[in-house]
Amino acid sequence: MPITIADLKDWTFTVDYERIAWAVADREGESMNALGRRPTEELEKIVSAVEGAEAGEIKGLVLISAKDTSFIAGADINEFDAYDTEDKIKDAVTQTLALFDRIEKLPVPVVAAIHGYCLGGGLELALACHWRIADREEGTRLGFPEVKLGIFPGLNGTVRAIRSAGPLDGMTAMLTAKMLRPTAARAMGLVDQLVPTRHNLRWAARKAVLKKLRSKGAPWWKKVMAKQPVRGFLAKQMREKTAAKVREEHYPAPFRLIDLFETCGDDPEAMRLAETEMFAPLMVSDTSRNLRRCFKLSEMLKGSAPKSSAKEDAFKPRKVHVIGAGTMGGDIAAWCVACGMQASLQDLDEAQIDKALSRAKKLFKKRVRGKTAFDSAVARLIADPEGRHIKHADVIIEAVAEKLEVKQNLFADLEGKAKPGAVLATNTSSLKLEEIAAPLKDPGRLVGIHFFNPVAQLPLVEVVRGDSTREEEIGKACAFVTAINKLPLIVKSCPGFLVNRVLAPYMMEAVRLYQEGQPREKIDQAALKFGMPMGPMELMDMVGLDICNKVGEELSLAPEGEGSQDNVLASLVKQGKLGKKTGRGFYQWEDGKPKREPMDFSDTELTRLGEKLMAPLLAEAARAEAEGVVADADHVDAGVIFGTGFAPFRGGPLHYAKTKNAAADKEAA
């Protein structure tokens, strides 16, 4: 009789005429596969069926996905919060570990056929299989993103990654959390075989089963690195490189992973047991909870576009026209091209366009692989000083000087040239959308798409809604932002929108503290200790003191009182000391780096100063929520995290303030 399994919702199971069993992941009601409780329980049923088959009844098992997007994109993060104690985590982990061990011990070949995202727990499952095949398609990526969630692989992925890729490559993959292209994963040893497309996976998996292929694991010369004293040397190097990027007090997970490797790296059985013991405390930590919150906030922004019509849902921008080839405009155009679009770049000054094209090539070298892809990207970025491509563009973005009359005249002209349905967008950071749109015949067509500098690094883009902006235009703008791999945050048209409005008081507070005599190094160290990616003094020098001063003026902020220009920031601007771009600002800059005086301060001093420094930011974030600048508190937190780099492990300014106040109330009680 044929082997069947009843009541499967997230998998299908069949045995073909060659007696090869096919377990196809297809999670019900979801666009991606994730290892939640039900998919794991159903996989256990499949494994039991294979274990219980009579000799020769099943020749092998293939795990494959029916989804276009993923093999298995990791564990189901939405279920994590239910595991709120270490004991609950250990129980859940132990059950899944036992299942993965059973897969590894099956007497018949088990093949993982990988298309799409194979991440976290999905890659740990694949590593428990005997043979791994991946396609070379652009959407296929493998990796261990766990450290971004405040944990490390906890389903014996640490052991199996080191076994397959060796200590150096395996640990590097886990510590960096990079999403690897299939070719890189194959070079490491995480994948055994590559095929051109997903359509080749089934045939290749069939052959692997019939040939009884099994991965040999890392070569001997890689395995030697797990032995002492080499292991101790590697652990030391890993710890130093990690400490150069993050603080252990803020992000302990990568440091615990290094500890695990250093202690048990040459003893797989000891490492299996120690992994669970070290994983559980990380999973219940505030850091992990808050980083999971950040992940959910990013997913919220990706799905934040209003949906009001089929036409809006169908908007798929492919051609972008950018007017203004300065640093911001040129980098917007280059980023769009790096994300697969065509971009035309217009400016009255053709020398500016040439500079932008030259800068773009540097970005393409980092973002695209191979000469063919590079040449294609260069060809898709078009110098268009006369604006001939306006009529073909799906999205038109102006990034010219912040002068109202200039922008008004520009959009009045564009309105007659743009094709119907094209998005008309301004990248203004200070002018009101309503005023820019005033001369238009259809002012509801104008939307703000506000990027942040540097464009390639900051993930957030503010989508600005004016009083008359139509929801359809907001939806199309969000679709465009998502298409270029950025996070859209819908904001109300008001001075500073959200990000600059919240960030400016923080920077002005730093200037005020500096004027009071606090060393610039102490101010920056206090911010870093709090968890900011860069100190405010260095940040202002990087942005440009003239720009910071202008933002302060626009928002009526100054360190010595509202509207006052008698401050050190304005003074430096008057002297032409504008920061990094002039070589002198709050710091003197040499070889692209600020020259700092060596200074040490106590943790207590830095903590107190950090709280004082952050107070205006927290207060302004609360006011922005109260005034409805964005939809709700979660959107405030998301905007400030992804737009300013606010310490992700704290979960956002409003979440941090709420948690802090709750802790104070509990202590007082």
N, C-alpha and C positions, 0 to 999 in steps of 0.2 A: 504493500500500500504506500502511496505517496506520503511524505512527511509534511504535515501542515501544523501551523500554530494559530490558534484562535485568538480573536480580540486584539490584534495588533493595530495600533493607531499611528505610531511614529516610525514604524519599519514595515517593510514587506519582506516576506521570506518565501523563496521558491528553490526547488532543486531541478536542474535542467536534465536533458536526456543524457548528458555526459557525467551525470551525478555530481555536478558542481553546485554547491549551495550558494545562493546569492542573497545577502542581507542588505537591503536598500534603505538607507536612512531618508525619511521624508516626513519631518515633524509636522503634525497636523496643525493647520492654521497659522503657520509661521513661514516667513520668507527664508529663514536660515535654520539649519540644524544646530541644536545645542544639547549638551548632555545634562538634561534635567532628570528628575526622579523617574518619571514614567518612561522616557527613552532608555534609561539605564536598566529598569526592570524588564522592559521588553527585550533588550539585548541579552539579558540573562536567560530569558526563555529560549532565545535562538541558540545560545551556547549550550544550554541543556539539551536541546533537540539534537545538536550535532554530537554532543557527548554520548547521547543515548542511542544513536544510530547503530545498526548492526555493521559488522566489519564489511567494508567495500560498498556500503550503501551510499556513503558520501565520500568523494575523493578530496574535497577541499572546500574552504569557505572564503568568499570574497565579500568584504565590506566596501560598499560604494554608496554614492548619494544620488538622489533624484533631483536635488536642488541645483539651480543654475549658479548659485552664489557660494555654496559651501559644501565641503565634506562634512566636517563638524567644526563649528566656529568657537568651540570651547564649552565650558560648563555654563549652566543657566544662572547668570548673575542675579536674576530676580528671585531665585530660591536661596541665595546665600544668607539673607537676613534671618531666615528661620533657624539657622544654626548659630545660636547665640551663646553657647557655652563650649568649652573645649571638649567636654565629654560627648556632646552631640556631634561635633565635627569629627572626632575620632571614630565614632560609631559609623557615620556615613562614609567616611573615607575608607575604613576597614572593609566595608561591604564591596565598594567599588574596586579596591585593591585585589580582593579575592577574585572578583570577576575577571579583571585584567590578567591575573595569574592563570586562571583557567583557560583563557584564550591562548596565552603563550604556551600552555602545556598540551593543547589539543594535538592529537597524533597526526591529524591531517594538516596540510599546508593552509595557512590563513594569510590572505593577501588584502592589504589596504589599497584601494584604487582611488587616488586623490585628485579631485577637481575643486577649485574654489578655495575658500579659507579652511585651513587645517591648523587650528590654533589651540593653545592651552591644553585642556583636557582632551580635545580632538586629536592633537598630535601625540599626547601620552597614550591614547588608545591605539593609534597607528603604530607607535613604537612597540606595543605589546604584540603586534602581528609579526608574522615570520618574514614577510616581504612587502616592500612599500613601492608603489608605482605612482608617479605624479605626471600630469600633463604640463606642457610648457606654456599654456595659455596665460595671457596677461593677468587674468583675475585670480590665478592660483598663487597662494602665499602660505608659507608655513612659519610657525614661530611659537615662542613662549612669551606672551604678554603679561604674565602674572605679576612681575615686579611693579608694573604700572597700577596694579590693584592692591599693592601692599602685602603680597604673598609671594611664594615661589611654587613651582610645580609640586603638587602634593599627592599625585597618584603614581608614585614611583617614577615619575618623569625624570627626576634628577639622576637616578640610577641608570635608566634606559638611555637617556640622552648621552651620558658619558660612555656607556657601553657601545653605542652606535657611532658616535662622532669623536670619541676621545675626550679626555679631560679639558683640553684647551678650547676646542671648538664647541663642545657641549656646554661648558660653563659660560663661554662668551655668548652663545645663543640665549641662554637663560638670563644672564645679567644685563644684556643690552635690550632685550625684549623686541629686537628687530623682526619685522616681517620679511622672511627670506623668499627670494624668487626660487623657483624649483631648481634651477641650475646651481644656485648657491647651496641649497639644501642637499643636493646630490653630491656636490664637492665635499661637503662636511661629512656625509655618511648618514644623514637623517633620512634620506631617500635612496633606494637601491636602483631604481630604473626610471627613465624619463621616456615619455611618448609625446608626439607633436600636439595632439588635441584630445579633448575629452572623449571624442568618438573612437579613439584608439584604446581607451582604457579597458573596456570589456574584453577585447581580443587579447590584449597583453596580460590581463589578469587570468584569463583562461589558460594561456600558455604557461604562466608561472605556476598555476596549480598542477597542471599535467606534468610539468617538469620537476615538481616538488622543490621549488627554489626556496632557499632560506638565507637570510642575511648573515654574513660572516662577522659583522661588527667592525669596530675600528681596527686598523692594522696594529701590529705589535709595537711599532715605534711610537704610535700615539699612546698606547696603553702604558708605556713606560713612564709617561708624565704623571701618572697617578701614584708612583712610588716616591718615597722620601729619598733624598732631600728635595727632589724636583718639585713635588707637590707643595711643600712649604714655600718654596721660592715663588711658584705660580700664585699661590694664595696671597702672598705678600703683594705681588704686583697687581693682582685683581683688586685687593683692598685699597691700594693707593689710587688706582684709576677710578674706582667707584667713589672714593672720598673726594676726588677732585670735581665730581659732578653733583653729588648730593651729600647732605649731612646724615650721619647715622641716627642721630636723635630724631630726625624728621622722617626718614625712610629706612627703617631697620631691615627690611626684607632681604635686599641684596647682600647685606653684611652677614645675616644669618645663613644665607645660602653658601657664602664663602666659608663660614665657620663649619658648616656641614661637610663641605668638600675637604677642608683641611683636616678635619677629625676622622672622617670615614671614607675618604676618596678611593682607597685601595681595598675596601671591604664591602662589597655590594650588599650583603645581608645586614651588616650593621647599619649601612646607610639607609636601607629600606625602613628599618625601625626608627632610626633617629629622624628621618624626614618627617614622619607623622608627628613625632613629639615636638619638633620645632615649627611645623606648619600650623598646628592648632592655635597656639597663642597669637600668631600673626593674624590669623583669620578673624579672631574676635577683637582685635585691637581697634582703637579709634582711627588710627591711620588707615587701615584697610577699609573700614566702614566709610570714611570720608572719600577715599579714592574711588570706591565703588559708586558713591554718590556722584562724583565728577563724571564717571563714565555714563551714568544714567542721564545726567544733565546734558552731556554732549549728544546722546541719542535723542533727547527731547528737542534740542535745537534742530537736529537733522529733519525731524518730522514736524517742525513748527509752522510750515507754510500753510496759510489758509487755503482751503479747497472749496471753491464755489461753483466750478463749471468744468465740463469735460474739456473745453478748449484750454483752460488753464492747466489742467493735468497733462495735456499733450505738449506743452511748451518745452521744446528741447533745443536750447541755444547751441549753435555751432560756430557762428561768426560774431566776433566782437570788434567794435571800433572804439578806440580810445583817443580822446582829444586832449593834448597836453603831454609832451614827452619828457617832462621832468622826472625826478627820481620816482615819485609815486606813480604817475601815469605810465612811464616806461616799464616799471616793474609789474604793474597790473597786467599790461599787455603780455609781457613775457610769461607771467604765471599762467595766464589763460592758455597760451600756446603749450606750455609744459604739461598742462592737463588735457591736451589733445585737441584744442580748438584752433581756429584760424583767427588771428588778430591783426588789424590794421592800425597804424599809429600815425596820428596827425599832429603837426606842430608848425607854426610859422617859421621857426628856427630849425632848419634842416640839420644843423650841427648837433642840436639836442637829440634829434631822432637817431643820428649816427652813434651818439654816446649810449643811448638806450639800447640800440641793437648790439653794441659791443658788450654791454652789461648782461644782456639776455643770453649771450653765448656762454658766459660763465655759469649761469643758472642751468642751461641745458646740459652742460657737461656733468653737472651734479645729478640732474633729475632723469635724464634719458640714457639708455644703454645702447652702445653700438654706433658706428659711423652712419649707418642708414637712418636710424631714428634721429640722430643729431642733425643730419642734413635736412631731414623732413621738417624738424622743428624750426630750423633757421628759415626754411622756405615758407613756413606758415606765418611768420612774423613779417608783415609787409609795411615798408615805409610808404606813407600816403600823405605827403604834405598838403595836397590839394583836397583831401577828403572824398576821393572818388568812390571809396568803398562804403560810404555812409548808407547808400541805398540798398546795399546787400546785407547789412548788419542785423543780427537778431537782438543784440544789446549794444547800446551806445553809451559810453561813460565819459563824462567830462572831468578832467583833473587839471583845470587851468587856475590862474591866480584867483585868490579869494576876494574878488571884486564883484559886487552885485550887478552892476550895469553890464559888465563883460559877460557874465553868465546868462543874464536875461536875454541879451542880444543873440548869444550863441544858441540858446534853446529855441528862441523864436524862429531862427533860421533852420535849425534841425527839424522842427516840427513839420515843415513842408517838404523836407528831403527824405526823412526816414520812412521805411516801408510800414504799412499798417501792421499793428501788432508788435512792432519792435519796442523794446524797453528803452525809455529815455531816462538816464540816471545821472545824478550828480554825486561827486565824491566830496562835496563840501564838508568841512568839519566845524564851521562856525556860522554860516549864513542860514536863515530860516528858509525852509523849503517853499513855504507859501509865497514869500517875496520873490524867489527865483521863478516860480511858476506863474506869477501874476500876469505877465504879458501873453501867455499861451492861450490859444483858442480853446484848448482842452487841458486845463491845469491838472486835472485828475490823472493825467498820463505820467506826470513826473514823479519819480521815486528817488530816494537817497540810497546809494550803495557806498557805505563809508568803510574803506579799507584802513588798515593800520600798518605803520612802517616798523620793521621791514616786512613787506608783503609776503615773502616766501616763508617767514617764520611764524607769524602770529595767525592762529587759526580762525579768529573771530572776524566777521564782517557785520556791521550794523546796517540793517535794512530800515530806512527811515520813512515813516508814514507822515505825510503832511495832512492838513485839515481836509483837503479835497482828494487826496490820493485814493484811487479805486483799489479795492481788495484784489481785483484781478492782477493789477500791476505789482502789488506786494507779493502775490503768489508767484508771478513770473520771476521777480527779482530773487526770491528765495530759491526757486528752482535753479537759477543761474549760479547763485552762491554755492549751493550744494553740488552742482555739476563741476565746479572747480575745486572741490574737496575742501571747502571752508564751512564754517558753522554760521548760519544766518541768525541774527538776533533782531527781532522786530522792535523798533523803538519809536517813540513819539518825537516829532519835530520840536525840539526845545534846545536852549543853549547847552552845548557840550554833549548832547544826547545822553547816553549812559556812561560810557567808559571814560571819556575826558572829564565829564562832570564829577565822577567819583575819584579819578586819579589826581586831578588838579589840587584839591585841598590837601591831599597827602604830600604832594611835592612842595606846596607852599609851606606846609608845616615843617618840612625838612629845611627849607630856607630860613624860616623863623628860628628854628633851633640852632642853625649855623650862626645866625646873627647874634644869638644870645651867648655864643661862645663854645658851643659843642663842636668838637673836631669833626670835619667831614668824614674821616675814617670811622669814627665812632657811630655816626649816624648811619652810614652804609652797613657797618657790621651789625648794628641793631636790627636793621631791616632783614639782613641775611639770616640772623638768628631766629627772627620771627618766621622766616620761610619764604621771603620774596626772592625771586630769581636774580635780582640785581638791586643794589642800593639806590636810593632816590637821587643822590648827588651824581653818581656815575650815570644813571638813567637820563637825567636832565642834560648832562654833557653829551650823551649819545644822541638824544633827540634834537638838541640844539637849543641853547638858552633863549634865543630870539623867539622860537616857536613856543617854548614854555611860558615865557613872559607874555606873549600875545594871548595864549589861552587863559592865563591868569587875569588879564585885562578884560577879556570877553566875558568871563564869568564873575567879574567884579571881585577878584580875590587878590590879596597881596599880604605878605607876611606881617606888615605893621598896621593892618587895618584895612577895611574895605575901601578899594579904589586908590590906595596910596601907592605911589610909584617910588617913594623914598626907601628903596631896599637894595640889598646887595645884588639881587638878580637883575633888576633894571640897570644898576650901575655897571655890571659886567657887560650887559648888552650894549650900553652906550660906549664902552671902551672897545667894542668889537671883539670881545672875548666870548665867543659863542659856543665853546665846548670843543668836541673832538674835531669838527670840521675846520676850526681855525687853530687847533693845537693848544688852546688854553681856554679854560672855563673855570669851574670849581677846582678842577684838577689841571695839571699840565700833562699833555698827551705826548707820548713818545712811542714810535713804532706801532701806533694804533692801540696803545694801552695807557691807562691812567697811571701816573707816577704817584704812589702812595707813600706816606711816612709810616715807618714801622711802629705800630701802637698795639698794646694789649689792654683789654678791659675785662672786668669780671663778668661772669654770666649774669649776676644779679643786676649790674649796671645796664647791660645790654637788654635784658628782658624788660626792665622798667622803661628804658628809652624807647624800645620797640613798641610797647603798649601806648606810650604817649604819641609816637609817630603815627600809629595806625588809627588812633581815635577819630580824627577828622574823616578818614576814609569810611569807617564804619558808620559814622553819623550821616554822611552824605548818601551812602547806600540806602540807609533806612528812609531818608527823605525822598529819594528817587522812587522807592517802592510806594510810599504813601501818595506820591503825586502821579502814580500810574505811568511813569516813563516807559516801563515794560509791563508785561502781563501780570507778573506776580513775583514773590520773593525768590522762587527758584530761578526765574529768568534774570533777576538781579545777580544772584550768585554765579550763574553760568556766564553772564557777560563780564563780570569782574575777574573771574578765574581765567577765562579764555582770551580776554582782551587786555588784561594787565599782568597776568602771571601770578595773581594772588595765590598764596600758598595752597596748592591743591589738597594737601593732606589735612587742611583745616576745614575743607568742605564749602568754602565760600564765606564772604564777610557776614552776611545775615545769619547763616547757619552757625558760624563761629561765635557771633555775639550772643545768639540764643543759647548755645551750649554753655558758654562762659557764664551767662547770667543764671542759668539753671544750676550750675555747679556752685555758684556763690550762694544762691538761695538755700541749697541743700546743706552747705557748710554752716550757714547762719542758723538753720533750724537744728 
